[in-house]
Every structure is written in structure tokens, then in C-alpha cells.
Amino acid sequence: MSTPVLRHTPERDSARARPGNETTRNLIGNGMLALLRHPGQLQRLRDDPRLLEPAVDEVLRYDSPVQLDGRVVREDVEMGGKRLRAGQKVIALIGAANRDPEAFENPEALDILRKEKSHLSFGRGIHYRLGTSLAVLEARVAFRGLLDRFASIRLAVEPSYRDGIVLRGVESLWIEVERARRPAEI
């Protein structure tokens, strides 16, 4: 059976729905895709549901729904050998920071047991996004529901990504599934 996990619809992208909905949708779509492309990690999560929290944290780092964010420099500072002046606009490349080899061992790998937890996917400090806890909870519920309901999940069609620079997410995510046998069916 083939079924969409996510499908992009224009009415979902209205200005009213975007602030929390799109990042959550991208977290779930990007995260499920990452797990499907790394079947060993998906199986590890299936075998030990206690890994759901670190798995969501890792898929946030691996393929962040937010790829960049703009800031204004508050005071003169030197960073990376470059002088930044107060009032200057800068762009934080969150996706790149989450793959920084100085911050993460083997950053290109998806590892739900990763010890480094310092990703920037939903900001930090005063820039920490208020909806983060809800988005993470929704992702845990979605992943747990899919793993509990289906004995097998496979990617049915290679997805395409929506156009965008700031936010990253699949247009749709079609999967093939086999239902899990319930105890009464065994």
C-alpha cells in the first residue's frame, strides 16, 4: 500500500498557518525521510522506542527545517578573522552549523545515539523558538504512530523539495507500508 505522509497544499501555506505549522511539517517530513534513507537507524529506533527523543533531536540536526536566519550585529566584534560592525546584517547558516565537523563528530552521518546535542535548528538563547516543544512533541507522536502502526515502511517515490531558502522541506513524502499485526491477529 502506498500512502502520503505529507502533501503540500497551498491553503496550508497561508501566512496565518506558516509560523509553527511549516517548521513542524518540515521536521516530520525531513526526519522521516532521513530515517527511511538510513534503515539501520530506523530499525534501531523501532527496536528501542526509548530512543525517540534523541532520534528527533538528531533528525533536527541532520536536516533542519530552518536553514538560515538573519541577525543584526549589536556591537563590533571579530569572528572568524572578519570584523563585524554594530548594525551590520548577517545571516546564520543553521544547516551548515549543524554539520560543522568542529562541533559534531562525523557530521554527515545520521546517528540517533549521537552524544553531541548542540544543534541550532530552533535557535538558542533569546532566539529560541517558542513553538519548539510542541513541534518536537508532534514529531515524536508522528514517528511513534508510524512505527507502531506499520511493520514495514519504505520510500515509494523519491521526493522533491519545495522552493525556499530559509525553510527546507519535502513537497510530499510517499511511502509504502505494511500494517503491523495486532496481538489479536497473531
matplotlib code that plots the C-alpha trace (Angstrom):
import matplotlib.pyplot as plt

x = [0.0, 1.3, 0.2, 1.4, 2.9, 2.9, 1.4, 1.9, -1.3, -1.5, -4.0, -1.6, 1.0, -1.2, 0.5, -1.6, -0.5, 3.2, 4.9, 4.6, 2.9, 5.6, 8.6, 6.7, 5.7, 9.3, 10.6, 8.3, 8.9, 12.7, 13.0, 11.0, 12.9, 16.3, 15.2, 14.0, 17.3, 19.2, 17.3, 19.8, 18.9, 15.2, 15.5, 17.4, 14.5, 11.9, 13.8, 14.1, 11.3, 13.1, 15.4, 12.5, 13.7, 17.3, 16.2, 14.0, 16.9, 19.3, 17.0, 16.6, 20.4, 20.8, 18.2, 16.9, 13.6, 15.1, 18.2, 19.2, 18.2, 19.1, 20.5, 21.8, 25.2, 24.7, 28.3, 31.6, 33.1, 35.7, 34.5, 36.5, 39.1, 36.4, 35.4, 31.7, 30.4, 27.3, 24.3, 25.6, 23.2, 24.4, 23.0, 23.4, 23.6, 21.9, 22.1, 25.8, 26.4, 24.6, 27.1, 30.2, 32.9, 34.4, 31.1, 30.0, 31.9, 31.2, 28.6, 27.4, 26.1, 22.7, 23.3, 20.3, 22.8, 24.9, 26.4, 26.7, 23.3, 24.2, 22.3, 20.9, 17.7, 15.3, 17.6, 19.2, 19.1, 16.8, 16.3, 14.9, 11.7, 8.7, 7.0, 9.9, 8.5, 5.2, 7.0, 9.2, 6.3, 4.3, 7.3, 7.6, 3.9, 4.1, 7.2, 5.9, 2.5, 4.1, 6.4, 3.6, 1.1, 3.3, 5.6, 7.4, 7.9, 9.7, 10.1, 7.8, 8.9, 12.0, 10.6, 11.2, 11.9, 9.8, 11.4, 12.8, 16.0, 15.0, 12.8, 13.6, 11.0, 9.8, 6.9, 5.3, 6.6, 5.1, 5.7, 4.9, 3.7, 2.7, 0.4, 1.7, 0.0, -2.0, -1.9, -5.5, -4.4, -1.5]
y = [0.0, 3.5, 6.5, 10.1, 11.0, 14.7, 16.5, 20.2, 22.2, 25.9, 26.6, 25.2, 27.8, 30.7, 33.5, 32.5, 28.9, 29.3, 30.3, 27.0, 24.6, 24.7, 24.1, 21.2, 19.7, 20.0, 18.4, 15.4, 15.1, 15.7, 13.4, 10.5, 10.8, 10.7, 7.6, 5.9, 6.6, 5.2, 1.9, 0.8, 3.9, 3.4, -0.2, 0.9, 3.3, 0.6, -1.8, 0.7, 3.3, 5.0, 6.4, 8.5, 11.7, 11.5, 10.4, 13.6, 15.7, 14.1, 14.5, 18.1, 18.4, 16.3, 18.1, 21.2, 22.6, 26.1, 26.5, 30.1, 33.1, 36.8, 38.9, 42.4, 42.7, 44.6, 45.6, 45.5, 42.0, 39.9, 36.5, 34.0, 36.6, 39.0, 42.3, 42.7, 46.2, 47.1, 47.5, 45.2, 42.5, 38.9, 35.5, 32.5, 29.3, 26.9, 23.9, 24.4, 25.0, 21.7, 19.9, 21.6, 19.0, 21.0, 20.7, 17.2, 14.0, 12.6, 15.3, 13.9, 10.7, 10.3, 8.8, 8.7, 7.8, 10.9, 12.4, 16.0, 17.6, 21.2, 21.8, 25.2, 24.1, 26.0, 28.8, 29.3, 31.8, 34.8, 33.5, 30.1, 29.5, 29.3, 26.5, 24.2, 21.9, 21.5, 20.8, 18.2, 16.5, 16.4, 14.8, 12.2, 11.3, 11.1, 8.9, 6.6, 6.3, 5.3, 2.8, 1.3, 1.1, -0.3, -3.3, -2.0, 1.5, 2.2, 5.2, 4.8, 7.8, 10.0, 13.3, 16.8, 19.7, 22.9, 26.0, 28.1, 29.4, 29.8, 26.8, 23.3, 20.6, 18.0, 18.8, 15.4, 12.1, 9.0, 5.8, 2.1, 0.4, -3.0, -2.9, -4.3, -7.4, -6.6, -9.2, -10.4, -11.1, -13.4]
z = [0.0, -0.9, 1.1, 1.5, 4.9, 3.9, 1.0, 0.3, -0.2, -0.9, 1.9, 4.5, 3.4, 4.2, 6.2, 9.2, 9.2, 8.4, 11.7, 13.5, 11.0, 8.3, 10.6, 12.3, 8.9, 7.6, 10.8, 10.4, 6.6, 6.7, 9.7, 8.3, 5.0, 6.9, 8.8, 5.6, 3.9, 6.9, 7.6, 10.3, 12.3, 11.6, 12.9, 16.0, 16.8, 16.1, 18.4, 21.2, 21.4, 24.3, 21.6, 20.2, 22.0, 20.8, 17.3, 16.9, 18.2, 15.7, 12.7, 13.6, 13.4, 10.3, 8.1, 9.9, 8.8, 9.2, 7.2, 7.8, 9.9, 9.7, 12.6, 13.2, 14.9, 18.2, 18.8, 16.9, 17.1, 15.3, 14.2, 12.1, 11.3, 10.0, 11.6, 12.0, 12.9, 15.0, 12.8, 10.1, 8.9, 8.9, 8.0, 10.3, 8.1, 10.5, 8.2, 7.8, 11.5, 12.3, 10.0, 11.5, 11.9, 14.8, 16.7, 15.6, 15.1, 11.6, 11.0, 7.6, 9.4, 10.9, 14.3, 16.8, 19.5, 18.9, 22.1, 20.8, 21.2, 20.4, 17.2, 16.2, 14.4, 16.5, 17.7, 21.0, 23.9, 23.3, 19.7, 20.8, 19.0, 21.4, 19.5, 19.7, 22.4, 20.6, 17.2, 18.9, 20.7, 17.4, 15.6, 18.4, 18.2, 14.3, 14.3, 17.1, 15.4, 12.1, 13.7, 15.8, 13.0, 10.3, 10.3, 7.3, 5.9, 2.6, 0.4, -2.6, -4.7, -4.4, -3.0, -4.3, -2.1, -2.0, -3.3, -0.5, 1.1, 4.8, 5.3, 3.9, 3.5, 1.0, -1.3, -0.4, 1.1, -0.4, 1.4, 1.0, 4.2, 5.6, 8.6, 11.8, 13.1, 16.2, 19.0, 18.1, 14.5, 15.5]

ax = plt.figure().add_subplot(projection="3d")
ax.plot(x, y, z, "-o")
ax.set_aspect("equal")
plt.show()
